[in-house]
Every structure is written in C-alpha cells, then in structure tokens.
Amino acid sequence: MKFHTSRDKALESLDNFINNDIIDYSSKRNYDFGPIERKNVSCLSPYISHRLINEYEISKKVLSKHPYQKVEKYIQEIYWRVYWKGWLELRPKVWDDFTEDLNIIEESENYFLAINGQTKIECFNDWVKEIKEYNYLHNHARMWFASIWIFTLGLPWQKGAEFFMKYLLDGDAASNTLSWRWVGGLQTKGKHYLAQSWNIDKFLNKKYQNIELKENALPLIDNREYKISPTEIQKKNSKNKYLIVFENDLSMESSKIKDYKKIYFVLLDNKSRLLKLDSNVLNYKKNIIKDQTNKIDDSFVLTNENEIKELLESLKNFDIVYPSIGENMSFLKKIFKEKKLNLNFITRDEDIFCWNFSNKGYFNFKSNIPKILAKFQLN
C-alpha cells in the first residue's frame, strides 16, 4: 500500500474509487482485509488531511457519477472530517487541554509495552506493527485499537491520540483528538465504544478469535466543560502580496495563487511541534510540499522556527491559508504573543458554512448535508 504525494495522483485514486469500488462501500467498509487489500475503502484520507483534495470536490465528483441515494454513506463519512474540524473550531480549549495533559501524564511500563506491540493481545500488537510499517490503519481497526487502549489496557486516551498523530499519514488534530474522546465516552458524555471479540472476529474474517477484552467497562469521566467560544479567525478585506501555507491545507486554486508575489510553505520540524511526528510522516509531508513548489514559481519552504519568525517579522503584512485549530494554529498563537503581526486568514466559504452546523452532535450535522450539497455541490 503506497500513498502518492501529488494532487494529480490523488485525483486518479479518487476517480478509480468512484468508477470501480464506491457502490460496494456501504456493505463492505467495516471489513479490514489487511494492508494489501483496501479496495473496500477509498484510502483518500492522507490526501484529504493535507487537502491535496478537499471534501467538497470529492463529494462533487462522486455525485457527478452516482445518485446521492447510492453513495449517501460515503458522503456522510467524508463530511465527518468537516464536522470534527468545525466542532473543534467552536471549542479550541479541547485541543489546548489535550496537549497540556500530555505534559503531565507519566509514561508507565504498560504504555511502553503497548507502543512496542508487546501486550498479551495479538491483534493489538499486529496493529501497532501495521501502523509503524504503513503509517495507516483501517478506520474500524482504529476504533478497536482505541477502545482496547483505553478500556482493556487502562491507558490514558491522550497518549493513544498522541501515538496515532505520530505515526499516521492522515493525522488530523480534530478528527484524531475528537475520535479518541468519542471512543472514551467524553465526546458524547456517557456514550463510549467498546471493542468486542465477536466484532473483531467477524470483520477481520476470523483472523483473531476468543480475544480477552474488557467488554463491560464504564465510560471515562472528565468534569471539564467546553462551551462554544468565539472563532479564532481574524479576517480583513485587504489582500497582501505574500501568502503563507501550512502543510495541512495545500489545496489552493490556481486563480488565487497567481495573485501573490511569493508563496511560503511551512512545515514545522519536530523541535517546533507539540506532538512529535515519525520520520516517515515528516518525509511524506516534505514530498507533498516539494510537489507543490515544483508547480509554483517564487515558492519557498520553511521548517526552522527562527527562520519562520524572521520571515513573519520582515513581511509584517501577509495572508495565511487558515490552518484550523491544531498544531499549526498553536504555533501561530505562540508567535502572536511574542510579535505584533498583521495577518489575514484566507478561508473557504464552504468551511465557514458547514461549521455553522457543528455546534451540536453529528446527527444534527448529518441532517444538514443535503443543504450543504445544494448550496455548494449541485450547481
């Protein structure tokens, strides 16, 4: 299983899935046939998380070939990422608390056994190896993994979320953090996800049987409350000559790119990150950005924190493709505290519109997907 680093190849993968496999998605998506056989799922998440291709163009392409009723489940799954991102935008303190929690959690012997795939649970150990080898894991396996981590192994969910962010190519601050909270029973309070032996047995085609799991555990409890807060977006009407782009949102329309004198791509190194990344993940991001810079004149790559600070200070006025709440936004906030910067965030109308429906649970968001499609996709 190999993931591409160019937008053109990502679009080819999307077209191939739409033309050959999407009709079977709803009935087969929960089966994990292993890293070599992934036709039952699209495997587009590394491209979406970096927005080499974005959720809106995916849904538009899908609906140009298939009626909504035939692909409704796939469209809903694509929009989970949009929903999670919007939910976190409205409650940025969740991300701050998550990263601060990591600083005070002690790493126990059982934690090291888990991240090295040395537990007494064979399937879990195999998933650890798979994550490290392929930097990817089937979504259903991620749910089982997180549940076993939290309820059977009794490890802090924050350290599990950190582990995923380190090794997964599609690591996304919102989707990853909030999915782990959901499994633990914190996202929807009192409603948790418990991995069960029969379920793993069924959807892994009886590869693992009679797995000893804690299947009656109670949900996690966290008394912290997160109320909706004002958005982090500071947007002005003026447009600047310089554009800054972080690696988690690289989908830029060519008509907008040509208006800028220079474009700077930012890929934070591990010294500048709150959550450290595996070398394979960093290299994947580097190669994605390299492909982008090869297509754009007067484009540059910045990775060193001091280098980035010097640039921001020297430019004074610049546009930034809005990076959303997460690692890159935390980095920007840190600099804002040190320097007085005049910035202008570039956002998508689609994102802002969709995030209006992220104030409640996904059921509410899902019920508004037809409205979203009608506004942006079906014209």
N, C-alpha and C positions, 0 to 999 in steps of 0.2 A: 504494500500500500504506500503510494507516494503522492505527496501533495505538491501542487505546482506553485510557482512563485510569480506568475504573470497573470494579469487580468484576462488576457486573451485565452489562456489555457483554462482559467477558472470558468469562463463563459462556455467553453467547449464542454467542460464537465457538466455544467448546468443543462446545456442543450441535450447532451447524451442521456441524462437522467430523465428529462422531460419526455424525450422521444421514445425511450425504451423501458423505463422502470417505474415511473411515478404512479401508474394505475394500480400497482400491487402494493404501494407504500402503506396504505391504511391497514391491510391484513397481515403484512409481514414485518412492519417496522420494529416490533418489540423483540424479534428474534436476533440473537447475536451469533452469527455463523463464523465469527473469527476474523482476524485482520486481513485475511486474503480474500474473503468473500463478503463484500459490502454492498452488493447491488440492491439490497432491500432498503437501503437508506441513501441519502444523497451525498453524504460526506462533503458538504459545502461549508461546514461551519468554520474551518480555518480561513476561508476566503471572506465569509460574512463578518467574522470578528475583526478582521482588518479592513473591512469594507472595500476589498478589491471589487466585490459586487455587493450591492446592498439589498435589503429585504424588499424594497419597493419594486426594483427592477426584476427581482426574482418572481414575485407574485404576478407582475405584469406579463412576463414571458410565459409563465405557467398558464395563465388564464387566456393567453392568445392561442393556446393549443388545446386546452381542455375546459369543459364547463365546470363551474365552481362546485357543483354537487359531487363531481367525480374526484376532486382534489381538495376538498374542504379541510380534511385532517392535515394535509401537508401545509396548506396556507396557514392554518392555526398554529402549527408548530414553528413555522418561520417567524410568526409575529410574537411568539413568546419572548424572543430576544428584545424586540422593540418594547414590549410591555415591561420586562425586567429593567431595562435601561431607564424608562420613564419613571418607574416606581422608585428607583434609587435617586433619580434627579430630584424627586419631591421630598426625599428623606436622606440627604447626604450624610447625616450623622451616623447612619448604619455602617457606611464604609469607614468613617473615621474611627468608630468604636471597634470595628473588626481589626483594623490594622494596629490600633493601640493595644487591644487584647493580646495580640501576638507577642508584644514586648514583655508581657508579664507571665505568660504560660510556660511552665517548666517542661522540658522535653524528657519524658520518662524512658525507662528501658523498653517498655511495651511500645512506645512511639517509634523507637528506632527499629524494633523488630518488625513493625508494620511497614515502615517506609522502605525496608530492605526485603520485604516479601518473605519474612521468616516466622509468620504466625502459624497456628495449627489449622488454618482454614485454607485449603488448597486453591479454591477458586480465587480467593482474595490475593494470595501470593502470585498467582498467574496474572491477575490484572495489574499488579504492581510492575511485573516484568514487561507486560504489554505496553503500559503507559510509558515506561522508560525507553523501550525499544522503538516504539512507533510514534510516541508523543500524541497519542489519540486513544480514545476508548469509546465504545458504543454507548449511547445515551442510557439505555436500560442498565447496562453494567455499571455506569456511573452512579445510578440510584442505589443499586445493590451495594456497591463499594462504600458509598457514603453512609448507608444505613448500618452496615457491618462495623465500619469505623466507629460510629457514634454509639450504637446500642450493644453490639456484641463485644467489641474491644474496649469500649468505655473511654475513648479518646476525645479530646476537645474538637468540636466541629471546625473551629478556626484553623487548627493545624492541618486538618484534612483539606480545607479550602485552599490553604497555602500550598499544600503538596500538589493539588491539581493545577493551580496557577503556575507553579514552577515548571511542570512537565508538559502540559497540554498546549498544542499549537493554537487551539481556539480559545485559550483562556481569556475570559472577559469579566471585568470587575463586577458588573451587575449580574449577569447570568450565573456565574460561578458562586459568588457570595450568597445570593438570594436562594439559589437552588439548594445549597448546603443548609441554609436556615430552614427552608421548606421541609427537607428530609427530617431535620431535627425536631420539627414541630414549633418553630419560633416564628416563621413567616406567617402562617395561618395558625394562630395560637391554639395548641391542643390537638392539632391535626398533623401527625407525623407519618413517615413512610417506613414500614418495617419489612426488610428483606425476609423472604420465607423460602425454605428449602425447596418446596414443591414448585414455586415460581421460577427459581433459578434452574431447576431440573427441566422444566418444560421449555423455557425459552433459550436454553443452551443445548437442546436436543439430547438430554440425559447425559451430558458430559460429566456432571458432578451430581452425586446422589447422597442422600442422608447427611446433609451438611448440618453440623451442630451450630445453631444460631439462637440468639436470644430473641424469640419471636413475640414476646408479650411485654416488652419494655414500655415504660411510660414516656411520653414526650418530654423534651427538655423544657426547662423553665428559665426565663430571663425577665426580670421585672422592669427592665428598661423599656420605656415607651417612645415611639417615634412619630411625632406629629408632622404633618406636611409643613414644609418651610419654603421661603421664597427661593426661586431658581437662582443658580449660580451664574446664569448667562447675563453678561453685560454687553449689550449690542447698541452700536451707534449707526447713524445713517451714512457717515462718511466712509470712504473707501481709501485704503492705503496702497502703497506701491509694493509692499513686501508681504508675502504670505508664509505662515508657519504651519506645518502639518505634522501631527504626531502619527505614530505607526498604527494606531488603532482606528484611524479613519482616513483611508487613502483614496477613496472614490471621489474624484474631482472631475467635473465636467470640463471638457477642453475649452469651451467658450469662456469659462471663468479663469482658467489657468493663463491664457494668453494676455490677460489684462494686467498681470503682475510683472514687475521688473525682475524680481528674484523670488525663488521659492526655496524655503529651507525645510528639510525633512528632519525631524527629531526622533532619534531612537535612544532612549535613556540606557546607559550601561548599568550594570548591577550595583555599582557604587552609589548611584543616584536613586535607586529603587527601594521602595518599602518592602516589596516582595521580590526576592531574587529569582531569576529565570535560569533554567537549564541551558547549557551552551547550544544545544540543538534548536531550542526555541528562539534564542537570540539570533542565531545564524539564519533561521528561516525568515525572521523579520528583516535582517540585513539584506537578504536576497530579494525580498519583495520590494524593498525601497530601492535597491540597485536597479531593478527592472523599471521602476517608475522614473528614476533620474535619467536613465538611458533614453527615455522618450521626451524629456523636457529640457530645453535649453535653460541655462542660468539657474540650475537647481543644485543644491548642496546638501550634504548630510552632516548632522551634528550629533555627537554622542557624549561628549565630555561636559559635565555640569558647568565648569568655569567658562568653557567656550560658549555654551548656550547663554549664560548670564551676560557675558561680554557682548554678544550679538544683540540681545534684547535691550541692553542699555544703550548701545550705539544706534539702534534703529529708532527707539523712542515710540514711533507710531507704526503699527503693523496689524495685519489681520491674522487671526488664528482659526483654523477649522476646529470647531468646538469639540474637545476630546471627551466630553461627558465625565461624570463622576467616576473616579478611579485613580489609578497610578499617575497618569499624566496630569490630571487636574490637581492632584495633591502636590505634584512638583511645581506647577504654576503658582498655586497658592503660597507655597513656601517662598518663591521668588518675589511675589507681590508684597509680602511682608517686609522684604529687605529693600526692594527698589520701588520707586514710583513709576509705574508703566502705564502708558495709554494704549489700551488694547481694544480690538473689535472682534468679537466672535462671529464666525460665519456658521450659520445653522441651516438645516433643511426645514422647509415648511412642513414636510411630511412628519418629521420627528416631533416638531412642536405640536402639531395637530394630534398625533397619536398619544403623546404624553398627557394630554388632557383626560384621557380615559384610563390612566394608570393610577388614579387616586384610590381605587378600591382593588378588589381581587381580580384574578384573571377572568372569571366568569363574566364580569361586567365589561372588561376589555374585549373579550371574545364576541360578545353580543354586538359590539360596535364595529367589528371587522368589515361587515358589508358596507357600512357607512364610510369607512376609510377607503375601501376599494372603489366605491362610487365616486369619491372626491378626487382620488389621485390615479387610479389604475385603469378605469374602464373608459377612458376617453383617448 
